[in-house]
Amino acid sequence: MTKSAERNLIVGLDIGTAKVTALVGELLPDGDLNVIGIGSHSSKGMDKGGVNDLESVVKSLKRAVDEAEMMADCQITSVYLGLSGKHIECRNETGMVPISDEEVTQEDVDNVIHTAKSVRLSDEHRVLHVLPQEYSIDFQEGIKNPIGLSGVRMHAKVHLITCHNDMARNIEKCVERLGLRVDQLIFSALASSYAVLTDDEKELGVCVVDIGGGTMDMAVFTGGALRHTKVIPYAGSTVTSDIAYAFGTPPLDAEAIKIRHGSAFSRLVSKEDTIEVPSVGGRPARSLQRQTLAEVIEPRYSELLGMINQELSKIQGELKKAGVKHQLAAGLVLTGGAAQIEGLVECAEQIFQCQVRIGQPDGVKGLSDYVETPVYSTAVGLLHYGKEHQSMPQQDYNGKSSFGSIFKRMGNWLRGEF
């Protein structure tokens, strides 16, 4: 097998509540990403983004990684790893520094971002991402790239995403147990945004929601910058559970019924359509109207989308206070495995009263026909993120942010973060 270093390979690893996905992408000389290996296996030992059985997670990971290695004919040595869970938190901060030589240099940019991120975190948390939003120099605001501009003082606004040390460490351990290195941990919704959003949507204002099995991961962009992130610890598995209890069918069969016959908008379903529902304990399967299934699914999806809408209302209020006039002109983009159900757009548009689309990952070649479905959005996004950050120095994940002795080292460290 060829080693990834010789072929300039990037590997994205998405460990979800329902599925583990490993994607191998080859970075071609022209800059394109060529997907050459896919490994996918049902996930065991994960719940709502957290590890609750390390051995089971390691076994699921091994199967997905082995499958991806075999297809790509390579040996995977390191991965870009997606991270979710309700322990993920965000905050917007500002920093200010004097401009050293009347003209902004990269060092000035590094220093102002460092001052913006040098907020006190609880001992249990660490910084996952520092994402610049915009800069201002003296009286000029809304600057996206300040390098080379003249002035006396520069301010920076940044979006900080933090995670719980132990929760992140547990998922890293699973990967390291396979002898793999974690190149970087990336918040799942941020990764998905790389795969499914356009620059125009980010500029106009958009919310991407990755609906998985255990969590719904949100990221809100306006003016081309990330403004808010949130993880809601309810998602597709609650719909599966409702089907299993309502019809007395095993959870695995309930999941299959949801995928094949489910609809999140009962008005789209014909009253004549019937489905076979397996029973438990050796009892014979039963025939039910498909509309009855939709009547179980639709309320739960409406509830899940209502949680997102509630969070969005709060965010929009905060953005309005901050003077952002057009918050979500591009509407919502729903992606992830649980976003593949029929009728989701119609159900969502009724709740959000704005335009909604299902996000398909884009921008890759090779096995694109296989991966251009919402279930692979995070994994494809991890490849895009890896491509953009591959040449940057690695961050010190365990370092605590403070002034003093580490200040001079922060420039390279920060460049590895965004």
N, C-alpha and C positions, 0 to 999 in steps of 0.2 A: 504493500500500500504506500502511496505517496504521502509525504508529510505536508501539512497545510502551509508551512512556511515556504516551501518550494513552489507552490502554486498560487500563493496569495489568496488563501481562502479565508472567509469570514463565516462564523457559525453562530446562529441565533438559537437560543434555547428558551422555550416558553413552557413553564411548568404550571399548568392550570389545575383547577379542582376536578375537571372532567377529563382532560387530555394533556399529555406531554407531547410537545412537538419540537423536533430538532431539524433545522434547515441549514444546509451547507451551500454557501454562495461563493462563486469564484469571481474575483474582481479582474475584469479583462483589461488589457492595455488601453482601450479607448474609454475606460471609466465605467462601462456597463457592468451590471451585476447579473451573473449567470447562475441560476439555481441548478445545482447538479446532484443534490441529495436531499431526500426527505425521509424523516423517521417520525412515526406517530404511533402512540400507544395510549390506551386508557390509563388515566391517572389513579393511583392508589396512595392513600396516606396524606392527601392534601385536603384542607378545608378552608374555604374563604381566603385563600392566598397564604395560609400558614401551614407549616409541617406539623402533623399530629402523629405520624408513624414514619420515622426516618428510614427504616429498612425497606418499607413498602415503596416509598418514593424513590429510593436508590434503584430498586428492581425495575420500576416503571421507566426511570431515566435510562438505565442500561439498555433496555430493549429498543427505545427510541433512538438512542445514540448509535447502537450497533447497526440498526437498520439504515440510518443515514450514512454511516461510514461505508457500509457495503454498497449502497447505491452510488455514492460519490467516488468509491475506490480511493479512500484516503484514511489517514489516521487523525482523528480530532484530538487536538491538544488543549484548546482553550475555547471559551464561549462568551458571547454577550448574553447576559441572563436577565430575563424579565422579572419584575417584582411587583406584587400587588398586596392588598391586605388593608384592613381598617386602621392599621398603625401608621400608614402613610399620611403625612400632614403637609400643609403648604402655608406659606406666608409671603407677602410682598414687602420688601425692604428698600431703603434708599441709603446711599453713601455719598460723601463729598470729599474731594481732595483739591489742593491747589495744583495748578498746571505748572510743571517744573521749568520748562524752557519756552514759555509763551506759545508753544505748539504741542498739541497732544501726541504723545508717543504710546507705544504698546504698554510700556511700563506704567504710564499714568492710568491707562484703562484697567490693567491688572490691579493696581492699587485701589482705584475707586470701587471696583467690584469687591475687592477684599474688605474694604470698610463697610460696604453694604451687607455682606454676608457675616460680618463679625458680630452676630447677635448671640446672646447666651441661649444655649439649648439645654434641655434637661440631660442629665448624665446618661439616660437610657437611649437618647436619640443621636443620630448623626446626619450630616448633610449628604443627600443623594445627588441632587442637581442644583447648580446655580445658573439660572437662565436670564441673561440680560434682556430687559424690555426696551428701554430707551435711555438716552443720555441728554443732558442739557449743559450748555456752556454759557456761563454768565446769564444773559437774558434770552438766549436762544434755546427753545425746547424742542422735543420730538426728534432728536438726532439719533440715527440708527448706527452710523459708523463715525465716531468722532476723531479718528486718527488723522493728523495733519492739520486739523482746525486750530485756530488761534483763540486764546482766551486767558482768563485769570483763574477761574474756579470751574470745576466740572462736577456735576451730580450724576449719579446712575440709579436707575430703578431696576431691581432684579426680582425674579420669582425664585424662592427657595423651596425645594421639595426635600423633606426629611423623612427618615424611616427609623424604626426601632432597631437598635443594635442587635438584640438577640434574635428577633424575627428574621432579619436579613442574614445573620450568621448561620441560622439553622438551614436556610435554603442553600447558602453557599457550601455548607458542609456536605449536603447531598451530592453536589457536583464534584467536590473535591474527593469524595469517597470513590469516585470512578477514575481518579487520577487526572482530572481535568482542572485547568486554571480558569478562574472567572476574570475575563478581561475587564468587564464593568457590569455593575448592576444598573438597570434602566427601569424606570417606572413604566408599567405596561401601557397605560394610555398615551404616554409620551411616545413610546415606540410605535404604537398603532397610528398616531398622527403622522409619522414619517411615511407610512404606507398608504394612507387613504385620503389625506387632505391635500388640497391644492394651495398654492401661495395666495391666490385670489380669495379663497375662503378664509384663510387666516387673517388676511388684511381686512376683509369686510366684517368679520366677527362670526365665529362658528363654535359649536360645542360638539366634540367627538365623544361618544360613549361606547366603550368596549364592553358588551354584555356577555360575560362568560358563564360558567357553571355556578361559581360561588360568589363572584363579585361583579359589580358594575363600576368600571373605572372611567372617570370623567376628566376631560381637559378642555378648558375654555380659552380661545384665542381671540384677541381683537388687535387691530393695528399691526398685525404680523407677529405679535408676541404672546407668549403664554401668560395668562392672567390668574388662572385658578385651576386647582386640581382637587379631586375628591374621589374617595373609594366608598361605595355603598355596599355593605356586606350581604346583599340579597341579589339573586339573579336567576338564571335558567333552571337550576336544580329545584327551586321552590315550585316551579311550574310542573316539573316531572313528578315531584312528591304529591302535588294536588291530584294529578291524573291517577297515580298509583292508588291513593286512598279513595278517590271518587269511584273508581271502577274495580277495585280489588284485584289489581294486576301487579305482577312483580316490577320493581323499579327499572330493571333493564328493558323490559317490554314497554313500560310507560315512556321511557326515553325514545325508544324506536317509534312508538305510535305518535309521539309529539313531533318528531322530525318528519315522518312520512305523511301524516294525515292532519297535523295540527294547523290551526289558523288563529291568529290574534284578533281577527275581525269577523265575527260570526255572520255578518250580512253577506260576506263573499261566498258562503258555503251553501250548496244546494240542499234542500230538505230531503231529496231522494238519495243522497250519498250515504252508504253504510260502510262500516269497517268491522273487522274481526278483532276482538279484544281477548287476549289470552287470560286464563284464570289461574288461580293458585291451588296447590294441593291436588293436582291431577284432575281437577274439574274441567269439563269441556269449555272451549272458547265460546264467547257470546258475540252476537251481531248487534251493533249499536249504530244509531244515526251519527254521522260525522258532525252534524250541527250540535249534538249533545256534548261532544268533545270540545268543540269551539266555545260552548257556553261555560265550560270549566276553565279553559285557557285564557279567554279574553279578560275576565275580571282580574286575574293575577298579573297579566301583562300591563293592564291599565294601572294597577297598584304600583308595579315596578316603575313604570314611566312617570307616574305621579310623584314618586320619590325624587326622580331626576328633576321634574318640573319645580318641585318645592325648593330644591337646592339652587336651581337656575334663578328663581325669583329672588332669592337671597343675594346671589352673585350680582344680578342685574341692578339691584338696589345699591350695592357697594360700588359698582362701576359708574352708576349715575352720579353718586356723591363725588367720585373721583373725576367727574367731568367728561366721561366717555359717552358720547351722544348715541352712536349706533352700535349697540352691543352685539346682537346676533343677526345681522342682516343676511348672512348665508345659512341661517337655520341650524339644523342638527344633522349629524352624520352618525348613524348607528352601525356598529360592526361587532365582530365576535361571533362565536358559535351559536349563541342564543338569538342572534339577530337574523338568522336565516329562515325564520318561520314565515309562512304566508300571512299576509294581512298586517304585518307590523307597521309598515309605512302609514297605512290608512288609520290604524289605531293611534299611532303617535301624532299624526297631523291633527286628529280630533282633540288630543290632549294639549299639545303645545301651540296650536293655532299658528304654525309657521311651516316653512318648507322642510321636508325631511327626506333623506335618501339613505340607502344602505351602502356602506363603504366597502368597496372591493380593493384589496391591495394591488398596487400598480408599480411600474418602474423596474421590473425584473424580466430577464430572458430565461431561456432554458426550459425548465419544467413549469413555466408560467401557467399553462392550462390547468395544472393541478393545484397551484397555490393561490390563484386569483379568486379565492372565495373568502368570505368574512372570517371563517374559523382560523385562517392563517395570517390575519392582519398583524397581530403582535409579533409573530415570528419573522414575517417579511420586514416589518418595521425595524426589528433588531438588526437585520442585515443592512438596511439603509443607514441606521445609526452607526453601526460598526464601520461602514464605508466612510462616513463623514468624519469619524473620530479616530480611525485606525492609526494615523500618523502622529497623533498627539501623545504626549507623555501620559503615563498612567497616574491616576490620582492615588493619594494615600487615603484609603477608605477609613482607616482607624484614627486618623489625626483629628484632634479637636481644634476648632477655629478659635484663635486668640491672637492678639498682637504680641510683639516682642520678638523672641529669637527666631520664629518661623516666618517672619514677615517677608524676608528677602526671597524665600523659597516659594511664595504664594503664586508668583506669576506663572510658572510652569504648571503648578498644581491646578490653577484655575483653568488654564487652557485645555487641560485634560477633561474638564467638566462640561463644557458647553460648545 
